[in-house]
């Protein structure tokens, strides 16, 4: 059986009105799937810093939650994300400079989303009787 797992996915962040721009001017993040240990570390940080289990809508986090989450897990973003179309800032800036912290959290949540198995993956991995 062949399995096809995409290790890199393009993601267009909602951050700063990005989706309202003409497509050729939009920022794109090339997001790579987390290694297992990094996924668990980020999930633990999200739970600790937001008081939730799993990914929540990053728009619903307050400034204090965003700051804590970037402090505890933001440094991992440059390892898994490459930005295309960014002008005057880099992926390193996203986890180090406060004007980009909400983008950092949005990218963290996207990385978690693409790194976890889907319901279909779980269903397909169950042993079949017979």
C-alpha positions in Angstrom: 0.0 0.0 0.0 1.2 3.5 -0.8 0.8 6.2 1.7 1.0 9.9 0.7 1.6 12.3 3.6 2.3 15.9 2.6 5.1 17.1 4.8 4.8 20.8 3.6 1.6 22.7 3.1 1.0 26.3 1.9 -1.0 28.4 4.3 -2.3 31.9 3.8 -2.5 33.6 7.2 -5.5 35.8 8.1 -3.1 38.1 10.0 -3.1 41.8 9.3 -5.7 41.6 6.5 -3.6 39.4 4.4 -6.5 37.6 2.8 -8.0 40.9 1.7 -5.0 41.7 -0.5 -4.7 40.7 -4.2 -3.5 37.1 -4.4 -0.2 38.0 -5.8 0.5 40.3 -2.8 -0.6 37.8 -0.1 1.8 36.4 2.4 2.2 32.6 2.2 3.6 30.4 4.9 5.1 27.1 3.8 4.4 25.0 6.9 6.2 21.7 7.6 4.7 19.0 9.8 6.0 19.0 13.4 8.3 16.2 14.6 6.5 14.3 17.3 8.4 15.7 20.3 8.0 19.3 19.1 4.2 18.7 18.5 3.8 17.4 22.1 5.8 20.4 23.5 3.7 22.9 21.6 0.4 21.2 22.6 1.5 21.3 26.2 2.4 25.0 25.9 -1.0 25.8 24.3 -2.8 23.9 27.1 -0.7 25.6 29.8 -0.8 29.2 28.4 -4.4 29.3 27.1 -6.1 27.0 29.6 -7.6 24.9 26.8 -7.0 21.5 25.3 -5.9 21.6 21.7 -6.1 24.4 19.2 -8.5 27.2 19.7 -9.2 30.1 17.4 -6.2 32.4 17.8 -8.5 35.4 17.4 -10.1 34.6 20.7 -6.9 34.8 22.7 -6.1 37.9 24.7 -2.8 39.8 24.6 -1.5 38.1 27.8 -2.2 34.6 26.4 -0.6 35.4 23.1 2.5 36.8 24.8 2.9 33.8 27.1 2.4 31.4 24.2 5.0 33.1 22.0 7.4 33.1 25.0 7.0 29.4 25.7 6.6 28.0 22.1 7.2 30.7 19.5 10.9 30.0 19.0 10.0 26.8 17.3 8.2 28.5 14.4 11.3 29.3 12.3 12.2 25.6 12.3 9.0 24.7 10.5 7.9 27.7 8.5 9.3 29.6 5.5 7.6 32.8 4.5 6.9 33.7 0.9 6.0 37.3 0.1 7.1 38.9 3.4 8.4 42.4 2.9 10.7 44.0 5.5 10.4 41.1 8.0 11.6 37.5 8.3 10.4 34.4 10.0 12.8 35.0 12.8 11.1 38.4 13.4 7.8 36.6 13.8 8.8 34.9 17.0 11.0 37.8 18.4 9.3 41.1 17.7 6.0 42.0 19.3 4.2 43.4 16.2 4.2 39.8 14.8 3.2 37.9 17.9 -0.4 37.3 16.7 1.0 35.9 13.4 3.3 33.7 15.4 0.4 32.2 17.3 -1.6 31.8 14.1 1.3 29.9 12.5 1.7 27.7 15.7 -1.9 26.7 15.5 -1.7 25.9 11.8 1.4 23.8 12.4 -0.4 21.8 15.2 -3.4 21.4 12.9 -1.4 19.9 10.0 0.7 17.8 12.3 -2.1 15.8 14.0 -3.8 12.9 12.5 -7.3 13.5 11.1 -10.3 11.4 12.0 -9.9 9.6 8.7 -6.3 8.8 9.5 -7.3 7.3 12.8 -10.1 5.3 11.2 -7.8 4.0 8.5 -5.2 2.9 11.1 -7.5 0.7 13.1 -6.9 -3.0 12.4 -9.6 -4.5 10.2 -11.2 -7.8 11.3 -10.6 -10.7 9.1 
